[in-house]
Amino acid sequence: MKTAGYIKVKLSILLCCLYFLFNSCSGPEPASKITDISDLKAEISIYQKLTDENDNSISVVLRDKNGKMFGNDSVSIWVNGKKAEYKIVQQLYYNKNHLYHTEKIAPEHSQYDLQIQLANGKKFFLGSVPSLKLSSARNIIYEEENSLNKDFSIHWSGLQDVNMLYLSKSVKIETKEKNNIETFMQQPGDTIRIGPAGTYSLKKEKFSKPGETLDILGFEFTAEKTGTVNPKLLKGSSIVISGSHDEHANFK
Protein backbone atom coordinates (compact mmCIF):
# COMPACT_ATOMS: atom_id res chain seq x y z
CA MET A 1 0.00 0.00 0.00
CA LYS A 2 2.83 2.35 0.85
CA THR A 3 4.50 1.60 -2.48
CA ALA A 4 1.26 2.16 -4.40
CA GLY A 5 0.78 5.54 -2.69
CA TYR A 6 4.33 6.55 -3.50
CA ILE A 7 3.85 5.60 -7.16
CA LYS A 8 0.59 7.59 -7.24
CA VAL A 9 2.36 10.71 -5.91
CA LYS A 10 5.20 10.32 -8.41
CA LEU A 11 2.69 9.92 -11.23
CA SER A 12 0.84 13.09 -10.17
CA ILE A 13 4.11 15.04 -10.17
CA LEU A 14 4.99 13.66 -13.60
CA LEU A 15 1.59 14.64 -15.01
CA CYS A 16 1.95 18.16 -13.59
CA CYS A 17 5.38 18.48 -15.19
CA LEU A 18 4.06 17.26 -18.54
CA TYR A 19 1.14 19.71 -18.32
CA PHE A 20 3.52 22.60 -17.63
CA LEU A 21 5.85 21.50 -20.44
CA PHE A 22 2.97 21.21 -22.92
CA ASN A 23 1.59 24.64 -22.07
CA SER A 24 5.04 26.23 -22.17
CA CYS A 25 6.00 24.74 -25.52
CA SER A 26 2.66 24.99 -27.31
CA GLY A 27 2.38 28.19 -29.25
CA PRO A 28 -0.49 30.67 -29.50
CA GLU A 29 -3.52 30.26 -31.75
CA PRO A 30 -2.69 30.15 -35.47
CA ALA A 31 -3.20 33.52 -37.15
CA SER A 32 -5.96 32.05 -39.33
CA LYS A 33 -8.07 31.37 -36.23
CA ILE A 34 -7.94 35.02 -35.10
CA THR A 35 -10.66 36.44 -37.35
CA ASP A 36 -11.90 39.42 -35.33
CA ILE A 37 -10.48 41.89 -32.83
CA SER A 38 -12.85 40.42 -30.24
CA ASP A 39 -10.58 37.33 -30.28
CA LEU A 40 -7.70 39.36 -28.79
CA LYS A 41 -6.56 41.13 -25.65
CA ALA A 42 -4.12 44.02 -26.21
CA GLU A 43 -1.62 45.36 -23.66
CA ILE A 44 -0.08 48.56 -25.06
CA SER A 45 2.73 50.36 -23.24
CA ILE A 46 4.44 53.57 -24.37
CA TYR A 47 7.44 55.21 -22.77
CA GLN A 48 8.05 58.83 -23.80
CA LYS A 49 10.84 61.09 -22.65
CA LEU A 50 9.52 64.20 -20.90
CA THR A 51 12.12 66.37 -22.63
CA ASP A 52 11.58 65.07 -26.20
CA GLU A 53 8.26 63.64 -27.39
CA ASN A 54 9.97 61.99 -30.38
CA ASP A 55 12.20 59.93 -28.07
CA ASN A 56 9.82 57.10 -27.27
CA SER A 57 9.35 53.35 -27.26
CA ILE A 58 6.07 51.54 -28.04
CA SER A 59 5.39 47.87 -27.29
CA VAL A 60 2.21 45.86 -27.90
CA VAL A 61 1.53 42.42 -26.45
CA LEU A 62 -1.46 40.51 -27.84
CA ARG A 63 -3.09 37.55 -26.11
CA ASP A 64 -5.63 35.05 -27.37
CA LYS A 65 -8.78 33.91 -25.54
CA ASN A 66 -6.72 31.41 -23.56
CA GLY A 67 -4.41 34.16 -22.27
CA LYS A 68 -1.44 33.03 -24.37
CA MET A 69 0.72 35.61 -26.13
CA PHE A 70 -0.27 35.91 -29.78
CA GLY A 71 1.82 37.15 -32.67
CA ASN A 72 2.41 36.41 -36.31
CA ASP A 73 4.14 37.98 -39.33
CA SER A 74 0.78 38.00 -41.11
CA VAL A 75 -0.72 40.24 -38.39
CA SER A 76 0.46 43.87 -38.54
CA ILE A 77 0.28 46.81 -36.14
CA TRP A 78 0.84 50.48 -37.06
CA VAL A 79 1.56 53.44 -34.77
CA ASN A 80 0.71 56.77 -36.43
CA GLY A 81 1.10 55.07 -39.80
CA LYS A 82 4.47 53.42 -39.06
CA LYS A 83 4.53 49.63 -39.01
CA ALA A 84 5.79 48.04 -35.80
CA GLU A 85 8.28 45.16 -35.89
CA TYR A 86 7.04 41.73 -34.83
CA LYS A 87 9.51 40.03 -32.47
CA ILE A 88 9.84 36.69 -30.72
CA VAL A 89 12.03 37.03 -27.63
CA GLN A 90 13.35 33.84 -26.05
CA GLN A 91 13.00 33.78 -22.27
CA LEU A 92 14.21 31.29 -19.69
CA TYR A 93 13.43 27.62 -20.20
CA TYR A 94 10.75 27.14 -22.87
CA ASN A 95 9.04 30.54 -22.68
CA LYS A 96 8.91 32.92 -25.60
CA ASN A 97 7.54 36.46 -25.65
CA HIS A 98 5.63 37.55 -28.76
CA LEU A 99 5.44 41.32 -29.15
CA TYR A 100 5.25 44.23 -31.57
CA HIS A 101 7.72 47.05 -31.03
CA THR A 102 8.71 50.37 -32.56
CA GLU A 103 10.54 53.52 -31.47
CA LYS A 104 10.90 57.23 -32.17
CA ILE A 105 7.37 57.82 -33.48
CA ALA A 106 6.37 61.47 -33.78
CA PRO A 107 2.96 62.11 -32.16
CA GLU A 108 0.33 63.40 -34.60
CA HIS A 109 -1.96 66.11 -33.23
CA SER A 110 -0.43 65.36 -29.80
CA GLN A 111 -1.57 61.74 -29.94
CA TYR A 112 -0.50 58.16 -30.63
CA ASP A 113 -2.99 56.13 -32.70
CA LEU A 114 -2.64 52.38 -33.22
CA GLN A 115 -4.28 50.17 -35.84
CA ILE A 116 -4.14 46.42 -36.42
CA GLN A 117 -4.64 44.29 -39.54
CA LEU A 118 -5.40 40.60 -39.03
CA ALA A 119 -4.32 37.74 -41.30
CA ASN A 120 -7.72 37.81 -43.04
CA GLY A 121 -7.14 41.42 -44.11
CA LYS A 122 -9.58 43.01 -41.66
CA LYS A 123 -8.36 46.32 -40.18
CA PHE A 124 -9.36 47.72 -36.80
CA PHE A 125 -8.70 50.66 -34.51
CA LEU A 126 -6.58 49.23 -31.67
CA GLY A 127 -6.07 52.13 -29.27
CA SER A 128 -5.06 55.76 -28.79
CA VAL A 129 -3.54 57.92 -26.06
CA PRO A 130 -2.46 61.58 -25.83
CA SER A 131 1.29 62.25 -25.86
CA LEU A 132 2.85 63.58 -22.66
CA LYS A 133 3.42 67.31 -22.31
CA LEU A 134 7.08 68.27 -22.14
CA SER A 135 8.78 69.61 -19.01
CA SER A 136 12.27 70.29 -17.75
CA ALA A 137 14.17 68.70 -14.86
CA ARG A 138 15.60 72.18 -14.19
CA ASN A 139 12.27 72.90 -12.49
CA ILE A 140 13.14 70.37 -9.78
CA ILE A 141 15.06 72.22 -7.05
CA TYR A 142 17.00 70.41 -4.32
CA GLU A 143 20.50 70.10 -2.86
CA GLU A 144 22.49 67.29 -4.47
CA GLU A 145 24.84 66.95 -1.45
CA ASN A 146 23.14 66.94 1.93
CA SER A 147 23.95 66.67 5.61
CA LEU A 148 22.36 63.95 7.72
CA ASN A 149 21.94 66.58 10.41
CA LYS A 150 19.31 68.74 8.69
CA ASP A 151 15.92 68.29 7.03
CA PHE A 152 15.71 67.74 3.26
CA SER A 153 13.28 69.35 0.81
CA ILE A 154 12.47 69.10 -2.91
CA HIS A 155 10.58 71.88 -4.71
CA TRP A 156 9.17 71.58 -8.23
CA SER A 157 7.04 73.58 -10.65
CA GLY A 158 5.93 73.46 -14.28
CA LEU A 159 6.07 69.64 -14.48
CA GLN A 160 3.15 69.28 -16.85
CA ASP A 161 1.36 65.90 -16.75
CA VAL A 162 3.55 64.68 -13.85
CA ASN A 163 1.24 63.05 -11.32
CA MET A 164 3.31 60.60 -9.25
CA LEU A 165 6.49 60.80 -7.17
CA TYR A 166 8.28 57.50 -6.49
CA LEU A 167 11.01 57.51 -3.85
CA SER A 168 13.72 54.93 -3.26
CA LYS A 169 16.78 54.89 -1.06
CA SER A 170 20.16 53.31 -0.65
CA VAL A 171 21.15 52.80 2.96
CA LYS A 172 24.48 52.01 4.56
CA ILE A 173 24.26 48.92 6.76
CA GLU A 174 26.20 48.92 10.01
CA THR A 175 28.00 45.65 10.71
CA LYS A 176 29.91 44.41 13.73
CA GLU A 177 32.84 43.35 11.58
CA LYS A 178 35.88 45.65 11.66
CA ASN A 179 37.24 45.01 8.18
CA ASN A 180 36.36 48.46 6.73
CA ILE A 181 34.00 46.89 4.18
CA GLU A 182 30.90 49.05 3.70
CA THR A 183 27.61 47.33 2.92
CA PHE A 184 24.75 49.06 1.11
CA MET A 185 21.16 48.01 0.44
CA GLN A 186 18.47 49.33 -1.92
CA GLN A 187 15.07 49.92 -0.35
CA PRO A 188 11.73 51.20 -1.70
CA GLY A 189 10.43 54.48 -0.34
CA ASP A 190 7.12 56.31 -0.54
CA THR A 191 4.79 56.63 -3.52
CA ILE A 192 3.05 60.00 -3.54
CA ARG A 193 0.39 61.40 -5.85
CA ILE A 194 1.43 64.94 -6.80
CA GLY A 195 0.63 67.81 -9.16
CA PRO A 196 2.76 69.91 -11.56
CA ALA A 197 4.00 72.06 -8.66
CA GLY A 198 4.67 71.26 -5.03
CA THR A 199 7.10 70.48 -2.20
CA TYR A 200 8.24 67.27 -0.53
CA SER A 201 10.05 67.37 2.81
CA LEU A 202 11.79 64.69 4.80
CA LYS A 203 12.67 65.22 8.46
CA LYS A 204 16.23 64.37 9.51
CA GLU A 205 14.81 61.96 12.10
CA LYS A 206 13.61 59.77 9.19
CA PHE A 207 17.08 59.47 7.63
CA SER A 208 18.30 56.68 9.87
CA LYS A 209 17.09 53.84 12.03
CA PRO A 210 18.96 51.30 14.16
CA GLY A 211 21.55 49.51 12.05
CA GLU A 212 21.30 51.65 8.91
CA THR A 213 21.96 55.19 7.65
CA LEU A 214 20.62 56.94 4.54
CA ASP A 215 23.20 57.18 1.76
CA ILE A 216 21.28 58.12 -1.43
CA LEU A 217 17.67 59.23 -1.90
CA GLY A 218 16.27 58.67 -5.38
CA PHE A 219 13.15 60.37 -6.68
CA GLU A 220 11.31 59.69 -9.90
CA PHE A 221 8.82 62.34 -11.05
CA THR A 222 6.50 60.32 -13.28
CA ALA A 223 3.80 61.32 -15.74
CA GLU A 224 1.35 58.54 -16.53
CA LYS A 225 -1.85 58.48 -18.58
CA THR A 226 -4.27 55.82 -19.74
CA GLY A 227 -5.87 56.00 -23.17
CA THR A 228 -8.76 54.40 -25.06
CA VAL A 229 -8.76 50.91 -26.55
CA ASN A 230 -11.20 49.32 -29.00
CA PRO A 231 -14.19 48.27 -26.84
CA LYS A 232 -14.44 44.99 -28.79
CA LEU A 233 -11.10 43.80 -27.41
CA LEU A 234 -11.12 41.18 -24.67
CA LYS A 235 -11.52 42.32 -21.07
CA GLY A 236 -8.32 43.63 -19.47
CA SER A 237 -7.01 45.36 -22.61
CA SER A 238 -5.20 48.61 -21.88
CA ILE A 239 -3.01 51.39 -23.22
CA VAL A 240 -0.69 53.32 -20.89
CA ILE A 241 1.88 56.04 -21.57
CA SER A 242 4.51 57.10 -19.04
CA GLY A 243 7.66 59.17 -18.75
CA SER A 244 9.80 60.45 -15.89
CA HIS A 245 12.48 62.77 -14.58
CA ASP A 246 14.93 60.70 -12.49
CA GLU A 247 16.98 62.52 -9.85
CA HIS A 248 18.91 61.64 -6.69
CA ALA A 249 20.55 63.29 -3.68
CA ASN A 250 23.55 62.12 -1.63
CA PHE A 251 23.73 62.23 2.17
CA LYS A 252 26.75 62.38 4.47
Steps between C-alpha positions, in 0.01 A plus 500: 500500500783735585667425167176556308452838671855601419452405134174699492677812633784461250249460218315817606827695500588362157160598359536852642843532340368378165208745522738789569733390219212471252362843585845659490596351165166525321472820306213748475197459275583489128449837332224353282289432810513865613228642275376798702642747750263353759727191496788703649614677814744789444750634755654820360781680682671821387800664660561862397779726615368811675760717327446370143168357381671335201723294731262217580453125501172319422432133575182299439432156645201309361337204673246250374185386683706250698731775629797387290716758324401530135709624211559426136673657198164502322350724772618863485482794740556867408572796729415833334539330163837335574506121505626341821749212491376157606747330736533166675719534809632181658465494878621251758422133449232452233329840519487738208363854495309609189481877461481791258747782554599832347683815609536871430147559369400865470159564662237629256271771637653425843386138486607142431251297293535125448336279238514125442450287188424131551608214273160507326558861393256659745622831648400640838566794729712357784551790740601863548652716773608866523875567497656633820557873535866596517670634813849568626690341789643848567167572670587247771692685773694319773850469646699219339735466802330499838581473868341228711458763769237716328161455334479445123257661255419475128311778320359470148287700258389488137514118480208464263321162510719378790269337753707255707818520708679170568773501764771242559806496720838342541599449861833421660478191720694500825680173570691376802793394285804730508636436152412845355264343245190716452171328422214673319141395433231632264160559657166628365370828636169683480267532202326837498234640269604854405420787264713710260624715790567420863743422783614179667681510834674232699588553866856415605358259759380281209847470344622221724379216716687246713759321289475714186566854374366675189758524222308594181139611453360444152188670370316432178251765385268298277230600254255222421180494295258234384340518157211340311500151351256341255201395716475172305834381638498238774460614860820631660631673186681825573719778366732693733757772432763606753815707529714628786768732631745293709705682764693412816664665801800383705518511880802515730 
